[in-house]
Amino acid sequence: MSRVAIVTGGTRGIGEAISLALQEMGYTVAANYGGNEEKAKAFTDKTGIATFKWDVGDHQACLDGCAAVAQALGPIDIVVNNAGITRDGVLAKMSFDDWNEVMRINLGGCFNMSKATFGGMRERGWGRIVNIGSINGQAGQYGQVNYAAAKSGIHGFTKALAQEGAKSGITVNAIAPGYIDTDMVAAVPAAVLEKIVAKIPVGRLGQASEIARGVAFFCSEEGGFVTGSTLSINGGQHMY
């Protein structure tokens, strides 16, 4: 029986690439999404991957959503916590809601999804949790105190939970992407994007598929001796 994987924010951008990579490995994939039903339907029509809608920042919604996935597809063995948002601004202009919403979804989503699935993984003696952090959680970024704090928290969460899961066959790792050629980055003004690329030693943006390959290794049988690690995939922009 195929292992079941959930990818949060799994229908677009990096999440879509991860969903496809895990599907290619033979896993049964469920792609969570938060809002865009039209794009989620198009994703399912194109890939055959089932989609499930819930807010990863809502604890009960994660418990209910994971239960629905397990009922439809089977016990959940793999969780990729990819869903995230930005609400950028300097501290002086950042509202509490801007701070809280980023923390609720980006960091809180990791807790909620892990809480919903960790017990089952432990009972079965096998599991993979991969959390998507960020170069800006490692190096910081002007105008992103909320996002940088949440992503930095993900890296600490990963190391701590890895210690809890190790004896039960559960690995917990993180990926810290640099600037990737996604819709989010494409929205950056051209002049700003040019300056960003100029700081990347390899001289280009990353591809979502390059992040997905890192996730695929962590989720594989062969990745069982790697836990508590953060893999930086950033073209050499920040060597951490």
Secondary structure, DSSP 8 states (H G I E B T S, - for coil): ---EEEETTTTSHHHHHHHHHHHHTT-EEEEEESS-HHHHHHHHHHH--EEEE--TT-HHHHHHHHHHHHHHH--EEEEEE-------B-GGG--HHHHHHHIIIIIHHHHHHHHHHHHHHHHHT-EEEEEE--HHHHH--TTBHHHHHHHHHHHHHHHHHHHHHGGGTEEEEEEEE-SBSSHHHHTS-HHHHHHHHHTSTTSS-B-HHHHHHHHHHHHSGGGTT--S-EEEESTTSS--
